[in-house]
Amino acid sequence: MTEALFSAASLAMLDEACSGVLILGEGLERDEFLSSRLTRAEVGRLLLIIARLMDGLPAEASRRLPEIDWTGWSLLTRTLPDQGPASDDTLWFALTSLVPATLMWLRLYRQREPALFAFAG
């Protein structure tokens, strides 16, 4: 039961953090995003939260969510703390590709496997 609750809580936080990233980056072009210190910093903070949540999910949760790009999130955790052009590319890729795909899969899984997202044991 504890693992199920942990997964449900983590998945809810993932959904919220992914939504936050998309809201912050909505309508921004790459140059606008990268030149906005506040937006860039907040997106980076949320991305680290997402990556750490993904890393902390029980193995069963990741097996039940196979379409999520677990490797991409793992790489993001290692690449994001770096500064410079590599970090720019990582942030932009996460904002425009990794986060939207993850959020789409989370919402699809919520419909197909509601038990995974349920807080009740």
Rosetta constraint file for C-alpha pairs under 8 A:
AtomPair CA 1 CA 5 HARMONIC 6.21 0.50
AtomPair CA 1 CA 121 HARMONIC 5.38 0.50
AtomPair CA 2 CA 6 HARMONIC 6.02 0.50
AtomPair CA 3 CA 7 HARMONIC 6.06 0.50
AtomPair CA 3 CA 58 HARMONIC 6.95 0.50
AtomPair CA 4 CA 8 HARMONIC 6.07 0.50
AtomPair CA 4 CA 116 HARMONIC 7.02 0.50
AtomPair CA 4 CA 118 HARMONIC 7.86 0.50
AtomPair CA 4 CA 119 HARMONIC 7.32 0.50
AtomPair CA 4 CA 121 HARMONIC 7.11 0.50
AtomPair CA 5 CA 9 HARMONIC 6.02 0.50
AtomPair CA 5 CA 118 HARMONIC 7.52 0.50
AtomPair CA 5 CA 119 HARMONIC 5.34 0.50
AtomPair CA 5 CA 120 HARMONIC 7.27 0.50
AtomPair CA 5 CA 121 HARMONIC 7.28 0.50
AtomPair CA 6 CA 10 HARMONIC 5.94 0.50
AtomPair CA 6 CA 57 HARMONIC 7.72 0.50
AtomPair CA 7 CA 11 HARMONIC 5.89 0.50
AtomPair CA 7 CA 57 HARMONIC 6.16 0.50
AtomPair CA 7 CA 58 HARMONIC 6.91 0.50
AtomPair CA 7 CA 61 HARMONIC 6.72 0.50
AtomPair CA 7 CA 116 HARMONIC 7.16 0.50
AtomPair CA 7 CA 117 HARMONIC 7.20 0.50
AtomPair CA 8 CA 12 HARMONIC 6.15 0.50
AtomPair CA 8 CA 116 HARMONIC 6.22 0.50
AtomPair CA 8 CA 117 HARMONIC 4.43 0.50
AtomPair CA 8 CA 118 HARMONIC 5.78 0.50
AtomPair CA 8 CA 119 HARMONIC 5.74 0.50
AtomPair CA 9 CA 13 HARMONIC 6.25 0.50
AtomPair CA 9 CA 117 HARMONIC 7.71 0.50
AtomPair CA 9 CA 119 HARMONIC 7.22 0.50
AtomPair CA 10 CA 14 HARMONIC 6.05 0.50
AtomPair CA 10 CA 53 HARMONIC 6.28 0.50
AtomPair CA 10 CA 57 HARMONIC 7.08 0.50
AtomPair CA 11 CA 15 HARMONIC 6.18 0.50
AtomPair CA 11 CA 106 HARMONIC 7.73 0.50
AtomPair CA 11 CA 117 HARMONIC 6.70 0.50
AtomPair CA 12 CA 16 HARMONIC 6.30 0.50
AtomPair CA 12 CA 117 HARMONIC 7.39 0.50
AtomPair CA 13 CA 17 HARMONIC 6.04 0.50
AtomPair CA 14 CA 18 HARMONIC 5.97 0.50
AtomPair CA 14 CA 50 HARMONIC 5.78 0.50
AtomPair CA 14 CA 53 HARMONIC 6.94 0.50
AtomPair CA 14 CA 54 HARMONIC 7.87 0.50
AtomPair CA 15 CA 19 HARMONIC 6.10 0.50
AtomPair CA 15 CA 103 HARMONIC 6.23 0.50
AtomPair CA 15 CA 106 HARMONIC 6.95 0.50
AtomPair CA 16 CA 20 HARMONIC 6.18 0.50
AtomPair CA 17 CA 21 HARMONIC 6.30 0.50
AtomPair CA 17 CA 46 HARMONIC 5.93 0.50
AtomPair CA 17 CA 47 HARMONIC 7.70 0.50
AtomPair CA 17 CA 49 HARMONIC 7.49 0.50
AtomPair CA 17 CA 50 HARMONIC 6.49 0.50
AtomPair CA 18 CA 22 HARMONIC 6.37 0.50
AtomPair CA 18 CA 46 HARMONIC 7.69 0.50
AtomPair CA 18 CA 47 HARMONIC 7.91 0.50
AtomPair CA 18 CA 50 HARMONIC 7.27 0.50
AtomPair CA 18 CA 99 HARMONIC 5.81 0.50
AtomPair CA 18 CA 100 HARMONIC 7.46 0.50
AtomPair CA 18 CA 102 HARMONIC 7.70 0.50
AtomPair CA 18 CA 103 HARMONIC 6.11 0.50
AtomPair CA 19 CA 23 HARMONIC 6.17 0.50
AtomPair CA 19 CA 103 HARMONIC 7.34 0.50
AtomPair CA 20 CA 24 HARMONIC 6.19 0.50
AtomPair CA 20 CA 46 HARMONIC 7.60 0.50
AtomPair CA 21 CA 25 HARMONIC 6.22 0.50
AtomPair CA 21 CA 43 HARMONIC 5.53 0.50
AtomPair CA 21 CA 46 HARMONIC 6.65 0.50
AtomPair CA 21 CA 47 HARMONIC 7.55 0.50
AtomPair CA 21 CA 95 HARMONIC 6.80 0.50
AtomPair CA 21 CA 99 HARMONIC 7.51 0.50
AtomPair CA 22 CA 26 HARMONIC 5.75 0.50
AtomPair CA 22 CA 95 HARMONIC 6.84 0.50
AtomPair CA 22 CA 99 HARMONIC 7.48 0.50
AtomPair CA 22 CA 100 HARMONIC 7.30 0.50
AtomPair CA 24 CA 39 HARMONIC 6.46 0.50
AtomPair CA 24 CA 43 HARMONIC 7.04 0.50
AtomPair CA 25 CA 33 HARMONIC 7.00 0.50
AtomPair CA 25 CA 39 HARMONIC 7.59 0.50
AtomPair CA 25 CA 43 HARMONIC 7.89 0.50
AtomPair CA 25 CA 95 HARMONIC 6.91 0.50
AtomPair CA 28 CA 32 HARMONIC 5.88 0.50
AtomPair CA 28 CA 33 HARMONIC 5.77 0.50
AtomPair CA 29 CA 33 HARMONIC 6.13 0.50
AtomPair CA 30 CA 34 HARMONIC 6.11 0.50
AtomPair CA 30 CA 92 HARMONIC 6.85 0.50
AtomPair CA 31 CA 35 HARMONIC 6.03 0.50
AtomPair CA 32 CA 36 HARMONIC 6.22 0.50
AtomPair CA 33 CA 39 HARMONIC 6.92 0.50
AtomPair CA 33 CA 40 HARMONIC 6.36 0.50
AtomPair CA 34 CA 40 HARMONIC 6.24 0.50
AtomPair CA 34 CA 88 HARMONIC 6.86 0.50
AtomPair CA 35 CA 40 HARMONIC 7.74 0.50
AtomPair CA 36 CA 40 HARMONIC 5.83 0.50
AtomPair CA 37 CA 41 HARMONIC 5.93 0.50
AtomPair CA 38 CA 42 HARMONIC 6.17 0.50
AtomPair CA 39 CA 43 HARMONIC 6.02 0.50
AtomPair CA 40 CA 44 HARMONIC 6.05 0.50
AtomPair CA 41 CA 45 HARMONIC 6.17 0.50
AtomPair CA 42 CA 46 HARMONIC 6.19 0.50
AtomPair CA 43 CA 47 HARMONIC 6.02 0.50
AtomPair CA 43 CA 91 HARMONIC 7.84 0.50
AtomPair CA 43 CA 95 HARMONIC 7.96 0.50
AtomPair CA 44 CA 48 HARMONIC 6.29 0.50
AtomPair CA 44 CA 80 HARMONIC 7.47 0.50
AtomPair CA 44 CA 91 HARMONIC 6.90 0.50
AtomPair CA 45 CA 49 HARMONIC 6.44 0.50
AtomPair CA 46 CA 50 HARMONIC 6.19 0.50
AtomPair CA 47 CA 51 HARMONIC 6.07 0.50
AtomPair CA 47 CA 94 HARMONIC 7.74 0.50
AtomPair CA 48 CA 52 HARMONIC 6.03 0.50
AtomPair CA 48 CA 77 HARMONIC 6.54 0.50
AtomPair CA 48 CA 80 HARMONIC 7.70 0.50
AtomPair CA 49 CA 53 HARMONIC 6.06 0.50
AtomPair CA 50 CA 54 HARMONIC 6.09 0.50
AtomPair CA 51 CA 55 HARMONIC 6.15 0.50
AtomPair CA 51 CA 73 HARMONIC 5.50 0.50
AtomPair CA 51 CA 74 HARMONIC 6.81 0.50
AtomPair CA 51 CA 76 HARMONIC 7.09 0.50
AtomPair CA 51 CA 77 HARMONIC 5.88 0.50
AtomPair CA 52 CA 56 HARMONIC 6.11 0.50
AtomPair CA 52 CA 77 HARMONIC 7.46 0.50
AtomPair CA 53 CA 57 HARMONIC 6.28 0.50
AtomPair CA 54 CA 70 HARMONIC 7.53 0.50
AtomPair CA 54 CA 73 HARMONIC 7.33 0.50
AtomPair CA 55 CA 74 HARMONIC 7.24 0.50
AtomPair CA 57 CA 61 HARMONIC 6.28 0.50
AtomPair CA 57 CA 62 HARMONIC 6.93 0.50
AtomPair CA 58 CA 62 HARMONIC 6.88 0.50
AtomPair CA 59 CA 63 HARMONIC 6.21 0.50
AtomPair CA 60 CA 64 HARMONIC 6.18 0.50
AtomPair CA 61 CA 65 HARMONIC 6.27 0.50
AtomPair CA 61 CA 116 HARMONIC 7.64 0.50
AtomPair CA 62 CA 66 HARMONIC 6.28 0.50
AtomPair CA 62 CA 70 HARMONIC 7.86 0.50
AtomPair CA 65 CA 105 HARMONIC 8.00 0.50
AtomPair CA 65 CA 109 HARMONIC 7.39 0.50
AtomPair CA 67 CA 105 HARMONIC 7.14 0.50
AtomPair CA 68 CA 101 HARMONIC 7.53 0.50
AtomPair CA 68 CA 102 HARMONIC 5.80 0.50
AtomPair CA 68 CA 105 HARMONIC 6.65 0.50
AtomPair CA 69 CA 73 HARMONIC 6.49 0.50
AtomPair CA 69 CA 98 HARMONIC 7.44 0.50
AtomPair CA 69 CA 102 HARMONIC 7.37 0.50
AtomPair CA 70 CA 74 HARMONIC 6.18 0.50
AtomPair CA 71 CA 75 HARMONIC 6.15 0.50
AtomPair CA 72 CA 76 HARMONIC 6.09 0.50
AtomPair CA 72 CA 98 HARMONIC 7.41 0.50
AtomPair CA 73 CA 77 HARMONIC 6.34 0.50
AtomPair CA 73 CA 98 HARMONIC 7.87 0.50
AtomPair CA 74 CA 78 HARMONIC 6.84 0.50
AtomPair CA 75 CA 79 HARMONIC 6.11 0.50
AtomPair CA 76 CA 80 HARMONIC 5.53 0.50
AtomPair CA 76 CA 90 HARMONIC 6.84 0.50
AtomPair CA 76 CA 94 HARMONIC 7.96 0.50
AtomPair CA 77 CA 81 HARMONIC 7.48 0.50
AtomPair CA 79 CA 86 HARMONIC 7.54 0.50
AtomPair CA 79 CA 87 HARMONIC 6.62 0.50
AtomPair CA 79 CA 90 HARMONIC 7.03 0.50
AtomPair CA 80 CA 87 HARMONIC 5.58 0.50
AtomPair CA 80 CA 90 HARMONIC 6.50 0.50
AtomPair CA 80 CA 91 HARMONIC 7.21 0.50
AtomPair CA 81 CA 87 HARMONIC 7.41 0.50
AtomPair CA 82 CA 86 HARMONIC 7.39 0.50
AtomPair CA 82 CA 87 HARMONIC 5.79 0.50
AtomPair CA 83 CA 87 HARMONIC 5.31 0.50
AtomPair CA 83 CA 88 HARMONIC 7.74 0.50
AtomPair CA 84 CA 88 HARMONIC 6.33 0.50
AtomPair CA 85 CA 89 HARMONIC 6.27 0.50
AtomPair CA 86 CA 90 HARMONIC 6.18 0.50
AtomPair CA 87 CA 91 HARMONIC 6.02 0.50
AtomPair CA 88 CA 92 HARMONIC 6.15 0.50
AtomPair CA 89 CA 93 HARMONIC 5.97 0.50
AtomPair CA 90 CA 94 HARMONIC 6.07 0.50
AtomPair CA 91 CA 95 HARMONIC 6.08 0.50
AtomPair CA 92 CA 96 HARMONIC 6.01 0.50
AtomPair CA 93 CA 97 HARMONIC 5.45 0.50
AtomPair CA 93 CA 98 HARMONIC 6.48 0.50
AtomPair CA 94 CA 98 HARMONIC 4.49 0.50
AtomPair CA 94 CA 99 HARMONIC 5.56 0.50
AtomPair CA 95 CA 99 HARMONIC 5.71 0.50
AtomPair CA 95 CA 100 HARMONIC 7.28 0.50
AtomPair CA 96 CA 100 HARMONIC 6.61 0.50
AtomPair CA 97 CA 101 HARMONIC 6.12 0.50
AtomPair CA 98 CA 102 HARMONIC 6.07 0.50
AtomPair CA 99 CA 103 HARMONIC 6.03 0.50
AtomPair CA 100 CA 104 HARMONIC 6.08 0.50
AtomPair CA 101 CA 105 HARMONIC 6.22 0.50
AtomPair CA 102 CA 106 HARMONIC 6.09 0.50
AtomPair CA 103 CA 107 HARMONIC 6.20 0.50
AtomPair CA 104 CA 108 HARMONIC 6.20 0.50
AtomPair CA 105 CA 109 HARMONIC 5.93 0.50
AtomPair CA 106 CA 110 HARMONIC 6.06 0.50
AtomPair CA 107 CA 111 HARMONIC 6.55 0.50
AtomPair CA 108 CA 112 HARMONIC 6.30 0.50
AtomPair CA 109 CA 113 HARMONIC 5.39 0.50
AtomPair CA 109 CA 114 HARMONIC 7.24 0.50
AtomPair CA 110 CA 114 HARMONIC 4.93 0.50
AtomPair CA 110 CA 116 HARMONIC 7.43 0.50
AtomPair CA 110 CA 117 HARMONIC 6.32 0.50
AtomPair CA 113 CA 117 HARMONIC 7.44 0.50
AtomPair CA 114 CA 118 HARMONIC 6.23 0.50
